[in-house]
């Protein structure tokens, strides 16, 4: 009788019990894995440290030292910026509360802002994908607005300040007005944003 290769893991074939990799077992070694083996596969459980208030790089080092190696981070202001230089960012929130005991294989997501910025009261969420109508992007970063719209959408961004500046880094600019207006049915039409840099007031 032939055994399927996909079912070779711990499935008896011709009276033997062999894994696709690792040592060969005797026919008598067919008992289920011990709890310690299962725990090892799932990851050891540990309490999550406190990261809020730390520099992002220091927080990541602390997480790894505690046994948590699956880490990610995001812009807590919802601007879609990448944390290219972790030392320039500080942690505002963490996806798993400090003191919670979880498997060390759990992904920890740290919300962060640049070190000279203030943490928001709560993480700002990136705009959701449209449900067929134009969302209200006012106050959102141009980068987040672009990411929300269909990739095929033609988008033109203009300096709302009247200086005709080139919008080079989308995450540094916030939407002041938009065409079509929020609530307009999206039919693949071009989109225009008028924007200013964060820290500037919309006209």
C-alpha positions in Angstrom: 0.0 0.0 0.0 1.3 3.5 -0.9 1.1 6.4 1.5 0.5 9.9 0.2 3.6 12.2 0.7 1.4 14.9 2.1 0.1 12.6 4.8 3.5 11.2 5.7 3.9 13.3 8.9 3.2 10.9 11.8 0.8 8.7 9.8 1.4 5.0 10.0 2.3 3.3 6.7 2.8 -0.4 6.6 3.0 -0.7 10.4 5.8 1.9 10.9 5.6 5.4 12.2 8.2 7.7 10.7 8.3 11.5 10.3 9.3 13.0 6.9 12.4 14.4 8.7 14.2 13.6 11.9 15.0 10.2 13.5 13.2 7.0 12.6 10.8 5.8 15.3 10.0 2.2 16.2 6.5 0.9 15.7 5.8 1.2 19.4 6.6 5.0 19.4 3.2 6.0 18.1 2.0 7.8 21.3 0.9 11.4 20.9 3.4 14.2 21.6 4.0 15.0 25.2 2.6 18.3 26.6 6.2 19.7 26.8 6.8 18.9 23.1 3.5 20.6 22.1 4.4 23.7 24.2 7.8 23.9 22.6 6.1 23.9 19.1 3.7 26.6 20.2 6.3 28.7 21.9 7.2 29.1 25.6 4.7 31.4 27.4 6.0 34.5 29.0 4.7 37.9 30.3 4.9 40.7 27.8 7.2 43.5 29.0 6.2 47.2 29.1 7.3 49.0 26.0 5.3 52.2 26.0 7.5 55.3 26.5 10.6 53.5 25.3 12.6 54.3 22.2 11.5 51.9 19.5 15.0 50.3 19.0 15.3 49.8 22.8 11.8 48.3 23.0 12.6 45.9 20.2 15.9 44.9 22.0 14.0 44.4 25.2 11.4 42.2 23.5 14.0 40.0 21.9 15.8 39.6 25.2 12.6 38.5 26.7 12.2 35.8 24.0 9.8 37.6 21.7 11.3 37.6 18.2 8.3 38.3 16.0 8.0 42.1 16.0 6.5 44.7 13.8 5.7 48.4 14.2 3.4 51.0 12.6 2.9 54.8 12.5 0.6 55.6 15.5 -0.4 58.8 13.8 -1.9 56.9 10.8 0.3 58.6 8.3 1.7 55.4 6.9 5.4 56.3 7.6 7.9 53.6 7.7 10.1 53.2 10.8 13.3 53.2 8.7 15.5 54.4 11.6 14.1 52.8 14.8 16.2 55.0 17.1 14.3 58.1 15.8 10.9 56.7 17.0 9.3 56.1 20.4 6.6 53.6 21.4 3.1 54.9 22.1 1.1 51.6 22.2 1.6 47.9 22.1 -0.7 45.2 20.6 -0.5 43.0 23.7 -0.8 44.7 27.1 2.2 44.7 29.4 2.0 41.8 31.9 -0.1 39.6 29.7 1.2 36.0 29.4 1.3 34.8 25.8 3.4 32.4 23.7 6.7 33.8 22.7 5.7 33.1 19.1 3.0 35.8 19.3 3.6 38.8 17.0 4.0 42.1 18.9 3.0 45.2 17.1 4.3 48.5 18.5 2.6 51.8 17.6 5.2 54.6 17.4 5.8 58.3 16.6 9.0 60.2 16.0 10.8 61.1 19.2 9.9 64.8 18.8 6.2 64.1 18.3 3.5 63.6 20.9 1.7 60.3 21.2 -2.0 60.4 20.1 -4.7 59.6 22.7 -5.2 56.4 20.7 -3.7 55.0 17.5 -5.0 56.8 14.4 -6.3 54.3 12.0 -5.4 54.4 8.3 -8.5 55.1 6.1 -10.4 51.9 5.2 -10.8 50.8 1.6 -13.8 52.5 0.0 -17.1 50.7 -0.2 -17.8 52.2 -3.6 -18.0 55.8 -2.5 -15.3 58.4 -1.9 -14.1 58.5 1.7 -13.4 61.7 3.6 -9.7 62.0 3.5 -9.4 65.5 5.1 -6.7 65.6 7.7 -5.3 62.2 6.5 -1.9 61.9 5.0 -1.7 61.8 1.2 0.2 58.5 1.5 -2.6 56.9 3.5 -5.2 58.3 1.1 -3.3 56.8 -1.9 -3.1 53.4 -0.2 -6.8 53.4 0.5 -7.8 54.0 -3.1 -7.6 51.4 -5.9 -4.0 51.2 -7.3 -5.4 52.0 -10.8 -6.8 55.4 -9.7 -5.2 58.5 -11.3 -4.3 60.8 -8.4 -3.1 64.4 -8.7 -1.8 66.2 -5.6 -1.6 70.0 -5.5 -0.1 72.4 -2.9 -3.1 74.0 -1.2 -0.8 76.7 0.2 -0.5 78.4 -3.2 3.2 78.1 -3.5 3.0 75.3 -6.1 5.5 73.2 -4.0 6.2 69.7 -5.3 4.7 67.0 -3.1 7.7 64.7 -2.8 7.1 62.7 0.4 3.4 61.9 0.6 3.4 60.9 4.3 4.5 64.5 5.2 1.5 66.1 3.6 -2.1 66.2 4.8 -5.2 66.4 2.7 -7.1 69.7 2.9 -9.7 69.1 0.2 -10.5 66.5 -2.4 -12.3 66.0 -5.7 -14.6 64.1 -6.0 -16.2 65.0 -2.6 -16.7 62.5 0.1 -19.7 60.3 -0.5 -19.4 60.5 -4.3 -19.8 57.2 -6.1 -16.4 56.0 -7.4 -16.4 55.0 -11.0 -12.7 55.0 -11.8 -12.6 58.8 -12.2 -9.4 60.7 -11.5 -8.9 62.1 -8.0 -7.4 65.4 -7.0 -6.1 66.3 -3.5 -5.1 69.7 -2.3 -2.7 69.4 0.6 -0.3 71.2 3.0 2.5 69.8 5.1 1.7 68.5 8.5 2.1 71.4 11.0 0.7 73.9 8.5 -2.9 75.0 8.5 -5.2 74.3 5.6 -6.4 77.5 3.8 
